[in-house]
Amino acid sequence: MTLAEYRKKRGEPLIREDADDAHDEKHPSALEYVQIGVILAIVTAVEVALYYLDLDFTLLVTLLCMLSVVKFGLVVLWFMHLKFDTSLFAILFGSGMVLSFAVFIVIVAVEHGSLT
Amino acid sequence: MAHAAATDHLETSTGIDNKKLLMWLFLASDCLFFGAFIAAYLLYRGRSVVGPYPEDLFDIPFTSVSAFVLLMSSVTMVLALAAIQRGNVRNMRIWLLTTAVLGTLFVAGQVYEFTEFHHEGLSLSTNLFGTTFYVLTGFHGAHVTVGVFILMSMFIVSMRGGIQQKDSLTVELAGLYWHFVDIVWIVIFTLIYLIQP
């Protein structure tokens, strides 16, 4: 069974124009986009402020990584519409990121002699 | 009749627009592309035996402004999409042009940064830092440059009436590429510039 047949069976739209109408209604408004932009700007300012604070290195790395994940998530979920689109796109993109991280782990392991 | 024609033309085996699916596949593969370069940078960080080193060169206030400019370009890009989805072609043009200008500013900042680093003695072959840094940020800059060309092309096409509300998917696809370039910089800015052991 193709994905199209599966969606038809579930009563999901197959015609692109119909799908687009339903899809566009779920998109955030321009005001929401601006609000997210303000949040992104504030988070960036906090990141830079943290850099200049005399924090413990581990704490600094943890905080900066957390803030970076927040920014990444906001852009991907709202601006790239992964929150509103079909989960197939999230699976595709997530697979790319997981594979990318796996490659990094393998390279580090090889470099440190854990894998030969 | 028109409905049937639309069905024939637009129905796909996945039920999802092929162009959008292709764009997400491309972005997933680009994750691996940048992931490899970021991994290489992190792996060889602190292993350069000769200078200059990152702490001698990085200008955090300047890079912070660049990061802010690119982040705001993502906002203007998504506003262009919101405008065309409402059928407001004029506003879409304004936001597309603003995004292209912000992208150009970012690339100009990167060219200035590279020039400064080169004057300080850092070339592609000076040390491991130079190699991994220039390759990673250079490829990112190339992506931004391609994005600016895409945006400017879309702006010119829209001036000739080639982009209407029904073509909003074209703007959405360009937006996906642009936002991806932005999230890559979010990672680079944190891991390469702000976190320095």
HADDOCK unambig.tbl for C-alpha pairs under 7 A between the chains (distance, minus, plus):
assign (segid A and resid 2 and name CA) (segid B and resid 13 and name CA) 6.43 0.50 0.50
assign (segid A and resid 2 and name CA) (segid B and resid 14 and name CA) 6.85 0.50 0.50
assign (segid A and resid 3 and name CA) (segid B and resid 13 and name CA) 6.52 0.50 0.50
assign (segid A and resid 3 and name CA) (segid B and resid 14 and name CA) 4.82 0.50 0.50
assign (segid A and resid 3 and name CA) (segid B and resid 15 and name CA) 6.77 0.50 0.50
assign (segid A and resid 4 and name CA) (segid B and resid 13 and name CA) 5.20 0.50 0.50
assign (segid A and resid 4 and name CA) (segid B and resid 14 and name CA) 4.73 0.50 0.50
assign (segid A and resid 4 and name CA) (segid B and resid 15 and name CA) 4.73 0.50 0.50
assign (segid A and resid 14 and name CA) (segid B and resid 11 and name CA) 5.97 0.50 0.50
assign (segid A and resid 14 and name CA) (segid B and resid 15 and name CA) 5.06 0.50 0.50
assign (segid A and resid 15 and name CA) (segid B and resid 7 and name CA) 5.64 0.50 0.50
assign (segid A and resid 15 and name CA) (segid B and resid 10 and name CA) 6.09 0.50 0.50
assign (segid A and resid 15 and name CA) (segid B and resid 11 and name CA) 5.43 0.50 0.50
assign (segid A and resid 16 and name CA) (segid B and resid 10 and name CA) 5.57 0.50 0.50
assign (segid A and resid 16 and name CA) (segid B and resid 11 and name CA) 6.53 0.50 0.50
assign (segid A and resid 16 and name CA) (segid B and resid 17 and name CA) 6.82 0.50 0.50
assign (segid A and resid 30 and name CA) (segid B and resid 79 and name CA) 6.04 0.50 0.50
assign (segid A and resid 30 and name CA) (segid B and resid 82 and name CA) 6.17 0.50 0.50
assign (segid A and resid 33 and name CA) (segid B and resid 75 and name CA) 6.63 0.50 0.50
assign (segid A and resid 34 and name CA) (segid B and resid 75 and name CA) 6.70 0.50 0.50
assign (segid A and resid 37 and name CA) (segid B and resid 72 and name CA) 6.77 0.50 0.50
assign (segid A and resid 37 and name CA) (segid B and resid 75 and name CA) 5.80 0.50 0.50
assign (segid A and resid 41 and name CA) (segid B and resid 68 and name CA) 6.81 0.50 0.50
assign (segid A and resid 51 and name CA) (segid B and resid 194 and name CA) 6.19 0.50 0.50
assign (segid A and resid 61 and name CA) (segid B and resid 195 and name CA) 6.46 0.50 0.50
assign (segid A and resid 64 and name CA) (segid B and resid 190 and name CA) 6.66 0.50 0.50
assign (segid A and resid 68 and name CA) (segid B and resid 186 and name CA) 6.48 0.50 0.50
assign (segid A and resid 68 and name CA) (segid B and resid 187 and name CA) 6.69 0.50 0.50
assign (segid A and resid 68 and name CA) (segid B and resid 190 and name CA) 6.74 0.50 0.50
assign (segid A and resid 72 and name CA) (segid B and resid 183 and name CA) 5.68 0.50 0.50
assign (segid A and resid 72 and name CA) (segid B and resid 186 and name CA) 6.81 0.50 0.50
assign (segid A and resid 75 and name CA) (segid B and resid 179 and name CA) 6.93 0.50 0.50
assign (segid A and resid 79 and name CA) (segid B and resid 78 and name CA) 6.16 0.50 0.50
assign (segid A and resid 80 and name CA) (segid B and resid 176 and name CA) 5.70 0.50 0.50
assign (segid A and resid 80 and name CA) (segid B and resid 179 and name CA) 6.74 0.50 0.50
assign (segid A and resid 89 and name CA) (segid B and resid 24 and name CA) 6.26 0.50 0.50
assign (segid A and resid 92 and name CA) (segid B and resid 24 and name CA) 6.85 0.50 0.50
assign (segid A and resid 92 and name CA) (segid B and resid 25 and name CA) 6.52 0.50 0.50
assign (segid A and resid 92 and name CA) (segid B and resid 28 and name CA) 6.26 0.50 0.50
assign (segid A and resid 93 and name CA) (segid B and resid 24 and name CA) 6.58 0.50 0.50
assign (segid A and resid 93 and name CA) (segid B and resid 27 and name CA) 6.88 0.50 0.50
assign (segid A and resid 93 and name CA) (segid B and resid 28 and name CA) 4.72 0.50 0.50
assign (segid A and resid 96 and name CA) (segid B and resid 28 and name CA) 4.33 0.50 0.50
assign (segid A and resid 96 and name CA) (segid B and resid 29 and name CA) 6.03 0.50 0.50
assign (segid A and resid 96 and name CA) (segid B and resid 31 and name CA) 5.59 0.50 0.50
assign (segid A and resid 96 and name CA) (segid B and resid 32 and name CA) 6.19 0.50 0.50
assign (segid A and resid 97 and name CA) (segid B and resid 31 and name CA) 5.81 0.50 0.50
assign (segid A and resid 97 and name CA) (segid B and resid 32 and name CA) 6.98 0.50 0.50
assign (segid A and resid 99 and name CA) (segid B and resid 32 and name CA) 6.92 0.50 0.50
assign (segid A and resid 100 and name CA) (segid B and resid 31 and name CA) 6.38 0.50 0.50
assign (segid A and resid 100 and name CA) (segid B and resid 32 and name CA) 4.69 0.50 0.50
assign (segid A and resid 100 and name CA) (segid B and resid 35 and name CA) 5.17 0.50 0.50
assign (segid A and resid 100 and name CA) (segid B and resid 36 and name CA) 6.92 0.50 0.50
assign (segid A and resid 104 and name CA) (segid B and resid 36 and name CA) 6.93 0.50 0.50
assign (segid A and resid 104 and name CA) (segid B and resid 39 and name CA) 5.43 0.50 0.50
assign (segid A and resid 108 and name CA) (segid B and resid 43 and name CA) 6.86 0.50 0.50
